[in-house]
């Protein structure tokens, strides 16, 4: 692994997970970190002092070579993606992230990078195994025969195979995690790319701010999901990179909840009850998805364990602050945070 002075490169470092990963390395005492993202610096979710912050489009091979120059470890998180509304309506844009993954692997190989981490997704899993809300947790082997989420899922599955063949053909050290719905503070919460936990927090906060106690839910609310808090995600990334498992592994919570249940949690955190309006024509994704954690427990004796209510409270309180700043509102934080104050 990279020593405290070895160069660590985090692509997508201006994004949600990347920003937290950069913060983690700094807190662990690493002194040589490069963070790369396509967004202008003032649009990054976290900008850290003492980091080589680079604005670059990694679909370009030359930019990937510059990003990998001198690197010991590369964490490839960069992708054009968002929540289900974005994924279902921007399949070509999602597929173009294959350019980032291809060029980063080539650049890492040519630069002699010691270790390469790739962030895949539960969207690689066969859609036929996700038709029921009473879903059987998805095992790693369920990615084949292939029938992933159109666009985004195909991009992820193809790039997993590239990581495998770079390892087999060129000896590149690659590790792959299949993320299951990561959420938390310092991420997208409005604008169309946000995922369900942030979107529901924003809608509940807006209802409180306006006094219009209604909430629109995409689908019938019976869809089931598991959601992993960012702290568990960062811990898992480090375990995967340092571990000896070369095949893709699930990285997700197995705490299953319906979308209606997720709304229940946020309503309780906010201390409000809303009238629910169901938009059956909106993108809703598969009916059921959950993470089978058998293999991660076998390899690491650990699985993501932060409870959904705890993580959602922290996420809600952060989004309250962002909403109030953007709208000049004065929505209070969660009841638990108010009690502590």
Secondary structure per residue as TSV (DSSP state, phi and psi in degrees):
chain	resnum	aa	ss	phi	psi
A	1	X	-	360.0	157.7
A	2	X	-	-63.0	132.5
A	3	X	-	-71.8	-178.2
A	4	X	T	-61.4	-25.0
A	5	X	T	-104.3	-5.6
A	6	X	S	-70.6	144.7
A	7	X	E	-74.8	122.7
A	8	X	E	-107.2	127.7
A	9	X	E	-109.8	126.8
A	10	X	E	-116.2	112.2
A	11	X	E	-91.2	148.7
A	12	X	T	73.9	24.3
A	13	X	T	-68.1	-17.7
A	14	X	T	-87.1	-2.0
A	15	X	S	-91.4	-171.2
A	16	X	H	-66.3	-63.2
A	17	X	H	-68.7	-41.9
A	18	X	H	-59.2	-41.3
A	19	X	H	-62.5	-40.3
A	20	X	H	-69.1	-35.2
A	21	X	H	-67.5	-41.9
A	22	X	H	-60.1	-44.9
A	23	X	H	-58.0	-42.5
A	24	X	H	-58.5	-47.2
A	25	X	H	-62.8	-39.5
A	26	X	H	-64.7	-42.0
A	27	X	H	-65.5	-26.7
A	28	X	T	-84.4	1.3
A	29	X	T	92.8	10.0
A	30	X	-	-74.0	136.2
A	31	X	-	-111.9	0.5
A	32	X	-	-135.5	86.0
A	33	X	E	-125.4	133.6
A	34	X	E	-116.4	126.8
A	35	X	E	-114.3	126.9
A	36	X	E	-124.8	133.9
A	37	X	E	-155.1	151.8
A	38	X	S	-77.4	-23.9
A	39	X	S	-71.6	148.4
A	40	X	-	-56.0	149.2
A	41	X	G	-57.2	-33.8
A	42	X	G	-74.7	-2.7
A	43	X	G	-105.9	0.9
A	44	X	-	-70.3	144.9
A	45	X	S	-72.7	-33.7
A	46	X	-	-139.5	129.7
A	47	X	-	-119.9	121.1
A	48	X	-	-107.9	136.8
A	49	X	T	-69.4	152.6
A	50	X	T	77.0	13.2
A	51	X	S	-117.2	144.8
A	52	X	E	-79.4	91.0
A	53	X	E	-87.6	119.0
A	54	X	E	-121.4	129.5
A	55	X	E	-97.5	116.0
A	56	X	-	-159.7	147.7
A	57	X	-	-90.4	110.2
A	58	X	T	-83.5	6.0
A	59	X	T	-71.6	-16.4
A	60	X	S	-90.7	127.0
A	61	X	H	-61.9	-39.1
A	62	X	H	-60.3	-41.4
A	63	X	H	-65.7	-34.9
A	64	X	H	-66.8	-39.3
A	65	X	H	-63.4	-41.2
A	66	X	H	-67.4	-36.8
A	67	X	H	-64.8	-36.8
A	68	X	H	-87.8	-7.4
A	69	X	T	-59.3	118.2
A	70	X	T	80.7	4.4
A	71	X	E	-78.8	143.7
A	72	X	E	-93.5	-48.4
A	73	X	E	-122.9	140.3
A	74	X	E	-124.5	130.2
A	75	X	E	-112.8	104.4
A	76	X	E	-91.1	95.6
A	77	X	-	-110.4	-8.4
A	78	X	-	-67.5	132.4
A	79	X	-	-167.0	153.1
A	80	X	-	-93.2	103.8
A	81	X	-	-155.6	176.7
A	82	X	-	-173.6	-157.0
A	83	X	S	-76.2	-172.7
A	84	X	H	-62.2	-35.0
A	85	X	H	-60.7	-39.9
A	86	X	H	-73.0	-45.8
A	87	X	H	-61.4	-43.4
A	88	X	H	-72.6	-21.8
A	89	X	H	-108.0	3.1
A	90	X	-	-140.7	53.8
A	91	X	H	-65.0	-39.8
A	92	X	H	-66.4	-42.9
A	93	X	H	-60.5	-41.5
A	94	X	H	-62.2	-42.9
A	95	X	H	-63.9	-31.6
A	96	X	T	-64.9	-15.2
A	97	X	H	-64.1	-16.1
A	98	X	H	-55.9	-33.5
A	99	X	H	-62.3	-42.1
A	100	X	H	-61.7	-49.5
A	101	X	H	-64.1	-43.0
A	102	X	H	-62.4	-48.6
A	103	X	H	-70.1	-34.1
A	104	X	H	-67.8	-39.5
A	105	X	H	-64.3	-44.4
A	106	X	H	-61.5	-46.5
A	107	X	H	-64.8	-40.0
A	108	X	H	-65.1	-42.9
A	109	X	H	-60.9	-48.6
A	110	X	H	-68.8	-27.8
A	111	X	H	-85.8	-4.5
A	112	X	T	72.7	29.0
A	113	X	-	-58.8	135.5
A	114	X	S	-74.5	-39.1
A	115	X	E	-143.2	143.5
A	116	X	E	-134.2	122.2
A	117	X	E	-107.6	136.0
A	118	X	E	-122.3	132.0
A	119	X	E	-94.5	106.3
A	120	X	E	-96.4	-162.2
A	121	X	E	-149.8	155.4
A	122	X	G	-66.4	-10.0
A	123	X	G	-67.9	-7.0
A	124	X	G	-75.0	-14.0
A	125	X	S	-76.6	150.8
A	126	X	-	-59.5	123.6
A	127	X	G	-62.8	-27.2
A	128	X	G	-64.4	-20.8
A	129	X	G	-92.0	8.0
A	130	X	G	-130.8	28.7
A	131	X	S	-86.6	-20.0
A	132	X	S	-110.1	143.7
A	133	X	S	-64.0	-29.5
A	134	X	S	-85.6	63.5
A	135	X	-	-73.3	142.4
A	136	X	-	-81.4	128.8
A	137	X	-	-51.0	139.5
A	138	X	B	-80.4	123.8
A	139	X	-	-91.3	155.9
A	140	X	G	-54.9	-34.8
A	141	X	G	-70.0	-13.2
A	142	X	G	-76.4	-0.1
A	143	X	G	-73.0	-16.2
A	144	X	-	-128.9	145.0
A	145	X	S	-62.0	145.0
A	146	X	-	-73.3	127.8
A	147	X	-	-156.1	62.3
A	148	X	-	-78.3	178.4
A	149	X	S	-54.6	129.8
A	150	X	T	-63.4	136.4
A	151	X	T	83.8	-91.3
A	152	X	H	-59.5	-45.3
A	153	X	H	-65.7	-39.6
A	154	X	H	-64.2	-40.8
A	155	X	H	-59.5	-43.0
A	156	X	H	-68.4	-43.7
A	157	X	H	-66.3	-42.9
A	158	X	H	-60.1	-42.0
A	159	X	H	-70.8	-31.3
A	160	X	H	-57.6	-44.3
A	161	X	H	-64.9	-37.0
A	162	X	H	-60.9	-43.9
A	163	X	H	-58.7	-42.3
A	164	X	H	-61.6	-46.4
A	165	X	H	-76.6	-28.2
A	166	X	H	-65.1	-37.1
A	167	X	H	-66.8	-45.2
A	168	X	H	-71.5	-41.3
A	169	X	H	-88.6	-34.8
A	170	X	H	-115.6	-5.1
A	171	X	-	77.3	16.2
A	172	X	-	-69.2	130.5
A	173	X	-	-75.6	108.1
A	174	X	E	-124.1	142.9
A	175	X	E	-133.2	141.6
A	176	X	E	-132.0	131.4
A	177	X	E	-118.4	137.5
A	178	X	E	-97.9	100.3
A	179	X	E	-70.4	139.5
A	180	X	-	-113.9	97.4
A	181	X	-	49.3	72.9
A	182	X	E	-82.0	138.4
A	183	X	E	-143.3	167.2
A	184	X	-	150.3	-177.1
A	185	X	S	-69.0	165.3
A	186	X	S	62.0	46.9
A	187	X	S	-140.6	179.8
A	188	X	-	-66.6	129.4
A	189	X	-	-130.3	-5.3
A	190	X	S	-154.3	176.8
A	191	X	S	95.2	-7.0
A	192	X	S	108.5	-14.0
A	193	X	-	-102.8	-1.5
A	194	X	-	-72.5	154.4
A	195	X	-	-96.0	173.7
A	196	X	H	-54.4	-46.9
A	197	X	H	-59.1	-44.0
A	198	X	H	-70.6	-39.9
A	199	X	H	-62.5	-42.4
A	200	X	H	-67.6	-41.0
A	201	X	H	-57.3	-48.2
A	202	X	H	-60.7	-43.3
A	203	X	H	-65.1	-40.1
A	204	X	H	-67.4	-42.6
A	205	X	H	-62.4	-42.9
A	206	X	H	-64.2	-38.7
A	207	X	H	-61.8	-40.6
A	208	X	H	-67.3	-39.2
A	209	X	H	-68.1	-36.5
A	210	X	H	-95.5	-17.4
A	211	X	S	78.9	2.7
A	212	X	-	-91.4	93.8
A	213	X	-	-83.6	61.9
A	214	X	E	-129.5	154.5
A	215	X	E	-141.8	133.8
A	216	X	E	-90.7	130.7
A	217	X	E	-116.2	130.7
A	218	X	E	-78.3	125.5
A	219	X	S	86.4	-165.6
A	220	X	-	-92.9	0.9
A	221	X	S	83.8	-5.5
A	222	X	-	-90.0	-6.7
A	223	X	-	-58.5	141.7
A	224	X	E	-111.1	143.2
A	225	X	E	-148.8	164.8
A	226	X	E	-119.9	148.0
A	227	X	-	-129.1	133.6
A	228	X	E	-109.9	126.3
A	229	X	E	-70.9	149.4
A	230	X	H	-58.6	-35.6
A	231	X	H	-61.7	-40.5
A	232	X	H	-65.9	-37.5
A	233	X	H	-61.7	-47.1
A	234	X	H	-63.8	-42.3
A	235	X	H	-60.8	-43.0
A	236	X	H	-65.2	-40.7
A	237	X	H	-56.6	-47.0
A	238	X	H	-64.7	-41.1
A	239	X	H	-61.4	-45.1
A	240	X	H	-63.0	-44.7
A	241	X	H	-64.0	-37.9
A	242	X	H	-84.7	-13.0
A	243	X	S	-86.1	177.8
A	244	X	S	-107.0	9.4
A	245	X	-	-84.4	117.6
A	246	X	-	-92.3	-13.5
A	247	X	S	-89.6	153.8
A	248	X	-	-59.1	139.9
A	249	X	E	-126.2	148.6
A	250	X	E	-64.1	139.5
A	251	X	E	-132.0	92.9
A	252	X	S	-166.3	159.9
A	253	X	-	-74.8	153.4
A	254	X	-	-108.7	18.3
A	255	X	-	-82.0	96.6
A	256	X	E	-78.5	140.1
A	257	X	E	-147.4	146.7
A	258	X	E	-80.0	162.5
A	259	X	H	-63.3	-38.0
A	260	X	H	-59.6	-40.6
A	261	X	H	-65.3	-35.7
A	262	X	H	-65.4	-40.2
A	263	X	H	-63.6	-40.4
A	264	X	H	-55.3	-45.4
A	265	X	H	-62.2	-46.7
A	266	X	H	-68.2	-38.8
A	267	X	H	-59.4	-42.2
A	268	X	H	-66.9	-40.5
A	269	X	H	-60.9	-41.1
A	270	X	H	-82.1	-16.7
A	271	X	T	72.5	43.2
A	272	X	-	-146.4	155.4
A	273	X	-	-126.2	128.1
A	274	X	-	-116.5	152.0
A	275	X	E	-78.6	131.7
A	276	X	E	-100.8	130.4
A	277	X	E	-116.7	124.1
A	278	X	E	-98.8	123.0
A	279	X	E	-98.0	97.8
A	280	X	T	-77.0	-9.5
A	281	X	T	-96.4	-6.0
A	282	X	S	-79.6	157.0
A	283	X	-	-59.6	133.0
A	284	X	-	-132.1	-5.3
A	285	X	-	71.4	-161.5
A	286	X	-	-71.7	162.6
A	287	X	S	-74.6	-32.3
A	288	X	B	-151.5	136.9
A	289	X	-	-152.7	130.7
A	290	X	-	-148.4	158.8
A	291	X	B	-96.7	125.7
A	292	X	-	-85.1	118.9
A	293	X	-	-103.5	21.1
A	294	X	H	-58.8	-47.5
A	295	X	H	-73.8	-38.0
A	296	X	H	-65.3	-36.4
A	297	X	H	-69.9	-34.8
A	298	X	H	-65.3	-44.0
A	299	X	H	-80.1	-34.3
A	300	X	H	-123.1	-6.5
A	301	X	S	61.4	31.0
A	302	X	-	-154.4	153.8
A	303	X	-	-149.8	158.3
A	304	X	-	-56.6	131.7
A	305	X	-	-134.5	2.5
A	306	X	-	-69.8	125.2
A	307	X	-	-68.9	147.0
A	308	X	H	-59.8	-42.3
A	309	X	H	-62.2	-40.6
A	310	X	H	-63.9	-47.4
A	311	X	H	-66.8	-37.6
A	312	X	H	-68.4	-33.8
A	313	X	H	-62.8	-44.8
A	314	X	H	-64.5	-39.4
A	315	X	H	-67.0	-43.9
A	316	X	H	-59.1	-46.5
A	317	X	H	-63.1	-37.6
A	318	X	H	-67.1	-44.1
A	319	X	H	-66.5	-34.2
A	320	X	H	-54.8	-47.7
A	321	X	H	-61.1	-43.1
A	322	X	H	-67.1	-41.2
A	323	X	H	-62.7	-45.6
A	324	X	H	-61.6	-40.5
A	325	X	H	-64.7	-42.1
A	326	X	H	-72.3	-35.4
A	327	X	H	-109.6	0.6
A	328	X	T	63.8	31.6
A	329	X	-	-94.9	178.2
A	330	X	-	-138.3	46.7
A	331	X	-	-72.1	130.8
A	332	X	-	-72.1	159.3
A	333	X	-	-73.3	-175.2
A	334	X	-	-61.8	161.0
A	335	X	H	-61.2	-36.0
A	336	X	H	-66.8	-41.9
A	337	X	H	-66.8	-38.3
A	338	X	H	-64.2	-40.7
A	339	X	H	-63.2	-40.0
A	340	X	H	-65.8	-36.2
A	341	X	-	-67.8	360.0
